[in-house]
């Protein structure tokens, strides 16, 4: 069981998960949606996937990441809404503000969930359950949104318990009871166990968390490598692997930042394709600036109508976070890879190989030009924050403009998930 560094006591973690967050935010703007089957992410006849579904829609089997058209078949009476990422970011800001009043150590795991290290707050806020009720009430009063809270000496168990507490509940797994709490749950409940791992575990006769004991840590490691060893630890309620490798309050550096766009109708129009690449480059560049990162490697993803997909990457001499430099690099990759006249279904732009701190100095003329671009884009970001992402855009992006998807509302843009700012001069 995890103790504080001085060994004087157990850690206390909260996992706060907003209930049906996207749907709940939409209900604030349209109360007529309350109590109805609602699907967020696009229209019923569009390509794309479900970003969120109300509890009423979930009763019909609708869930996130499901194709919108499949959701429409399962729940034909559902109300489909495009979603408003700007609204969700604004509400997430309010959620983060509430959390910050209960603990100085907060890590946003996504736009609608967070871990809080509540160790040492008992004298101020009371025992864990009392503090959780205070937080629960404050969240409702200050955001008008419901949340579920899991409490444990383990972040992993806190996350599982908040899911078990849904909707709008609180669940505290007492110290020493973590393994007992997890044992009867489906193995899929363990964070990090996806469909593929679940299928492989089922093939071994493992369906409940308790079944992992039968194989043991050694056999799990032999079959699944380091992930198997982490899985054995998680079965006992330990924080092992993935998100849990960093302390609450720290902001891990992402390995890559990317955005993709799937066309409603496949297109071979060069101007449209280049416009989309410009828009995607803007989106990636803005997230780089928000995360205070500079990318050295750019990658293009190109998918044709027949679903054949190619990727092309290029390493730049100087790392960047500027829209124009990313777009020009991506455009070169596209021009070399695209078969003129071939219809395109999807385009994607990815940045990786990040560098932090000060940028390497170039000659004064080049650096002066980059500095002007940085100042201009900083001003553009402020306008986008105030008036939306469509307020300012590169001329190249006008032809390929598209709505920001709900799934593009990512934690890099969230308050409390960024890192200390370092000026790049």
C-alpha positions in Angstrom: 0.0 0.0 0.0 1.4 3.4 -1.0 2.6 5.7 1.7 3.9 9.2 1.7 7.6 9.7 1.3 8.1 10.3 5.0 6.1 7.1 5.7 3.8 8.8 8.2 0.5 7.9 6.4 -1.4 6.7 3.4 -1.9 8.8 0.3 -5.5 9.9 -0.5 -6.5 10.4 -4.1 -9.8 11.6 -5.6 -10.7 10.9 -9.2 -13.4 13.3 -10.3 -15.3 12.4 -13.5 -17.9 14.7 -14.9 -21.1 12.9 -15.8 -21.9 12.7 -19.5 -19.9 16.0 -19.8 -20.5 17.0 -23.4 -24.2 16.2 -23.2 -24.6 17.9 -19.9 -23.0 21.1 -21.3 -25.3 21.0 -24.3 -28.2 20.8 -21.8 -27.1 24.0 -20.2 -27.7 25.8 -23.5 -30.8 23.8 -24.5 -32.7 22.5 -21.4 -35.1 20.8 -23.8 -32.5 18.1 -24.3 -32.8 17.0 -20.6 -34.1 13.5 -20.2 -33.8 12.7 -23.9 -31.6 10.4 -25.9 -28.8 12.7 -27.1 -25.8 11.9 -29.3 -22.9 14.4 -29.6 -20.4 14.3 -32.4 -22.3 14.9 -35.6 -25.5 14.2 -37.6 -27.0 10.8 -38.0 -26.1 10.5 -41.6 -22.5 11.7 -41.4 -19.2 10.0 -41.3 -17.5 10.1 -38.0 -18.0 8.7 -34.5 -20.0 9.4 -31.4 -18.1 11.6 -29.0 -20.7 11.3 -26.1 -24.1 9.9 -25.5 -26.7 10.7 -22.8 -27.6 7.9 -20.4 -30.9 7.6 -22.1 -29.1 6.9 -25.4 -26.7 4.5 -23.7 -29.7 2.3 -22.8 -30.0 1.4 -26.5 -26.3 0.4 -26.8 -25.0 3.8 -28.0 -21.5 4.5 -26.8 -18.5 6.8 -27.6 -16.3 5.9 -30.6 -19.3 4.2 -32.3 -20.0 5.3 -35.9 -22.7 7.9 -36.0 -24.7 5.9 -38.5 -24.6 2.8 -36.3 -25.9 5.0 -33.4 -28.7 6.2 -35.5 -29.8 2.6 -36.3 -29.6 1.6 -32.6 -31.5 4.7 -31.4 -33.4 6.2 -34.3 -35.3 8.6 -32.0 -32.1 10.2 -30.6 -31.3 13.8 -31.1 -27.9 14.3 -32.8 -25.9 17.5 -32.2 -22.6 18.6 -33.7 -21.1 19.6 -30.4 -19.4 22.9 -29.5 -15.7 22.4 -28.4 -15.4 26.0 -27.3 -18.3 25.5 -24.8 -16.7 22.3 -23.5 -13.3 24.1 -22.9 -15.1 26.9 -21.1 -16.9 24.5 -18.8 -13.7 22.6 -18.3 -12.0 25.8 -17.2 -14.8 26.2 -14.5 -14.3 22.6 -13.4 -10.6 23.1 -13.1 -11.1 26.2 -11.0 -13.3 24.3 -8.5 -10.8 21.5 -8.2 -8.0 24.0 -7.6 -9.8 25.2 -4.5 -9.7 21.7 -2.9 -6.1 20.7 -3.7 -3.0 22.4 -5.1 -2.1 19.1 -6.8 -4.5 18.5 -9.8 -3.9 16.6 -13.0 -6.4 16.8 -15.8 -6.6 13.4 -17.3 -8.9 14.6 -20.0 -11.2 17.6 -20.5 -13.8 16.1 -18.1 -11.8 14.1 -15.6 -9.0 14.8 -13.1 -7.0 13.3 -10.3 -6.5 15.2 -7.0 -3.9 14.5 -4.4 -5.9 15.1 -1.2 -3.2 14.0 1.2 -2.8 16.4 4.1 -6.1 18.3 3.5 -8.0 16.6 6.3 -7.4 19.4 8.8 -8.8 22.0 6.4 -11.5 20.0 4.6 -12.3 17.1 6.9 -12.1 13.3 6.3 -12.0 12.1 2.7 -15.8 11.4 2.5 -16.7 14.8 4.0 -14.3 16.5 1.6 -15.7 14.6 -1.4 -19.3 15.7 -0.5 -18.1 19.3 -0.2 -16.4 19.1 -3.6 -19.5 17.4 -5.1 -21.8 20.2 -3.9 -19.3 22.9 -4.9 -19.1 21.5 -8.4 -22.8 21.5 -8.9 -23.3 25.0 -7.4 -20.5 26.6 -9.5 -20.7 24.8 -12.8 -24.3 23.5 -12.8 -22.8 20.1 -13.7 -22.9 16.7 -11.9 -19.8 14.7 -11.2 -18.9 11.3 -9.7 -16.0 11.0 -7.3 -13.9 7.9 -6.5 -11.6 7.9 -3.4 -8.7 5.6 -2.7 -5.1 5.4 -1.6 -4.5 4.4 -5.2 -5.2 6.5 -8.3 -6.1 3.5 -10.3 -8.6 2.3 -7.8 -10.0 5.9 -7.4 -10.6 5.9 -11.2 -12.4 2.6 -11.1 -14.5 3.6 -8.1 -15.6 6.9 -9.7 -16.9 4.8 -12.7 -18.7 2.5 -10.3 -20.2 5.5 -8.6 -21.8 6.9 -11.8 -24.0 8.8 -12.2 -23.6 11.6 -9.6 -22.3 9.5 -6.8 -19.3 9.1 -4.4 -17.5 5.9 -3.6 -14.7 5.5 -1.1 -12.6 2.3 -1.2 -11.1 2.0 2.2 -7.4 1.4 2.6 -6.6 -2.3 2.5 -9.7 -3.1 0.6 -8.5 -2.4 -2.9 -8.0 -5.9 -4.1 -11.2 -7.1 -2.6 -13.1 -4.2 -4.3 -11.6 -5.1 -7.7 -11.8 -8.9 -7.6 -15.5 -9.3 -8.8 -15.2 -6.7 -11.5 -14.9 -7.5 -15.2 -11.2 -7.3 -16.2 -12.1 -4.6 -18.8 -12.7 -2.3 -15.8 -9.0 -2.0 -15.2 -7.6 1.1 -16.9 -5.6 0.3 -19.9 -7.4 -3.0 -20.8 -8.8 -2.4 -24.2 -10.7 -4.7 -26.6 -7.6 -6.5 -27.8 -6.2 -7.2 -24.4 -9.7 -8.2 -23.1 -10.0 -10.7 -26.0 -6.6 -12.2 -25.2 -7.4 -12.4 -21.5 -10.7 -14.1 -22.3 -8.9 -16.6 -24.4 -6.9 -17.5 -21.3 -10.1 -17.9 -19.2 -9.6 -14.6 -17.4 -12.9 -12.6 -17.2 -12.8 -11.2 -13.7 -10.0 -9.3 -12.0 -9.8 -12.1 -9.5 -8.9 -14.5 -12.3 -5.6 -12.8 -12.9 -4.3 -14.4 -9.6 -4.5 -17.8 -11.3 -1.8 -16.8 -13.8 0.4 -14.8 -11.4 2.8 -12.0 -12.2 5.4 -14.2 -13.8 3.1 -15.7 -16.3 1.5 -12.4 -17.1 4.9 -10.9 -17.8 5.9 -13.8 -20.0 2.7 -13.5 -22.1 2.3 -9.7 -22.2 5.7 -8.3 -21.3 6.0 -5.2 -19.1 2.2 -4.6 -19.6 1.5 -8.0 -18.0 3.6 -7.1 -15.0 1.7 -3.8 -14.6 -1.6 -5.7 -15.0 -0.7 -7.9 -12.1 0.0 -4.9 -10.0 -3.2 -3.2 -11.0 -5.2 -6.3 -10.0 -3.9 -5.7 -6.5 -4.9 -2.0 -6.6 -1.4 -0.6 -7.4 -0.7 2.4 -9.5 1.3 0.8 -12.3 2.2 2.0 -15.8 0.7 4.6 -18.1 -0.8 7.7 -16.6 0.3 6.6 -13.1 4.0 6.9 -14.0 3.9 10.6 -13.2 2.9 12.3 -9.9 -0.4 14.2 -9.6 0.2 17.8 -10.5 3.0 17.0 -13.0 2.3 17.4 -16.8 3.9 14.6 -18.8 5.2 15.6 -22.2 3.0 14.1 -25.0 4.9 11.9 -27.5 3.0 13.5 -30.5 0.3 16.0 -31.3 -2.0 15.4 -34.3 -5.2 16.3 -35.9 -7.2 14.5 -38.7 -10.1 15.4 -40.9 -12.4 12.9 -42.6 -14.3 14.4 -45.5 -18.1 14.1 -45.8 -17.5 13.3 -49.5 -14.2 12.1 -50.9 -12.5 14.9 -52.9 -9.7 15.3 -55.4 -9.9 19.1 -55.5 -6.3 20.3 -54.9 -7.4 23.6 -53.3 -9.7 21.9 -50.9 -7.0 19.4 -49.9 -4.4 22.1 -49.4 -6.8 24.2 -47.5 -7.5 21.3 -45.1 -3.8 20.8 -44.6 -3.4 24.4 -43.7 -6.3 24.2 -41.2 -4.9 21.0 -39.7 -1.4 22.7 -39.5 -3.0 25.6 -37.6 -4.6 23.3 -35.1 -1.4 21.3 -34.4 0.6 24.5 -34.1 -1.7 26.0 -31.6 -1.6 23.0 -29.4 2.2 23.0 -29.6 2.2 26.6 -28.4 -0.3 25.8 -25.6 1.9 22.9 -24.5 5.0 25.1 -25.0 6.7 22.6 -27.2 8.6 22.8 -30.5 8.4 19.9 -33.0 11.2 18.7 -35.2 9.4 15.9 -37.0 6.3 16.4 -39.2 4.2 13.6 -40.5 1.4 13.5 -43.2 -1.3 10.9 -43.2 -3.2 10.4 -46.5 -6.1 8.0 -46.9 -7.7 7.4 -50.3 -11.3 6.4 -51.1 -10.4 2.7 -51.1 -9.0 3.1 -47.6 -5.4 2.6 -48.6 -3.3 4.8 -46.3 0.2 6.2 -46.6 2.2 8.2 -44.2 5.2 10.4 -44.9 7.5 12.1 -42.4 10.1 14.8 -42.5 12.6 16.1 -39.9 13.2 19.8 -39.9 16.5 21.5 -39.3 15.0 23.8 -36.7 12.1 22.7 -34.4 9.0 24.9 -34.8 5.6 25.7 -33.4 4.6 28.1 -36.2 1.6 27.5 -38.4 3.3 28.6 -41.6 6.4 26.5 -41.1 4.4 23.4 -40.3 2.1 24.0 -43.3 5.0 24.4 -45.7 6.6 21.3 -44.5 3.4 19.2 -44.7 2.6 20.7 -48.1 6.0 19.4 -49.5 5.2 15.9 -48.2 1.7 16.0 -49.7 2.9 17.2 -53.1 5.4 14.3 -53.2 2.9 11.7 -52.0 -0.5 12.5 -53.6 -1.5 10.9 -56.9 -3.1 13.9 -58.7 -6.8 13.1 -59.4 -7.1 10.4 -56.8 -10.0 11.1 -54.4 -9.0 11.5 -50.7 -11.1 10.4 -47.8 -8.9 11.6 -44.9 -5.9 13.9 -44.2 -3.9 14.1 -41.0 -1.0 16.2 -39.7 1.2 15.1 -36.8 4.1 16.7 -35.0 6.6 14.9 -32.8 10.2 14.8 -31.6 9.6 17.6 -29.2 12.1 20.0 -27.8 11.7 22.2 -24.8 13.4 25.4 -23.6 14.9 28.0 -25.8 15.0 27.6 -29.6 18.4 27.4 -31.3 19.5 30.8 -32.7 19.4 31.3 -36.5 20.9 34.2 -38.4 19.4 37.6 -37.3 17.4 38.1 -40.5 15.6 34.7 -40.3 15.2 35.0 -36.5 13.6 38.4 -36.8 11.1 37.0 -39.3 10.2 34.1 -37.0 9.8 36.5 -34.0 7.3 38.5 -36.0 5.4 35.4 -36.8 5.4 34.4 -33.1 4.0 37.7 -32.1 1.3 37.6 -34.8 0.3 34.1 -33.9 0.2 34.9 -30.2 -2.2 37.7 -31.0 -4.2 35.4 -33.2 -4.5 32.8 -30.4 -5.9 35.4 -28.1 -8.6 36.3 -30.7 -9.4 32.6 -31.1 -9.7 32.2 -27.4 -12.2 35.0 -27.3 -14.1 34.6 -30.6 -13.5 31.0 -31.5 -11.1 29.2 -33.8 -12.7 30.5 -36.9 -11.9 34.1 -36.0 -8.4 34.1 -37.5 -7.0 31.7 -40.0 -4.3 31.5 -42.8 -5.5 32.5 -46.2 -4.5 29.0 -47.4 -7.0 27.5 -44.9 -10.0 29.3 -46.2 -10.8 26.8 -48.9 -10.5 23.8 -46.6 -12.2 25.1 -43.4 -14.2 22.6 -41.4 -15.8 22.4 -38.0 -13.5 21.4 -35.1 -14.6 18.0 -34.0 -15.5 17.3 -30.4 -12.8 14.6 -30.2 -10.3 17.3 -31.0 -11.0 18.9 -27.6 -7.9 17.5 -25.9 -6.2 17.9 -22.6 -3.2 19.8 -23.9 -5.4 22.9 -24.1 -6.7 22.5 -20.6 -5.8 24.8 -17.7 -3.5 23.1 -15.3 -2.1 20.7 -17.8 0.4 23.0 -19.4 4.0 23.5 -18.2 5.9 26.5 -16.9 6.3 29.0 -19.7 9.7 29.5 -21.2 10.3 32.4 -23.7 11.7 31.3 -27.0 13.8 34.2 -28.3 
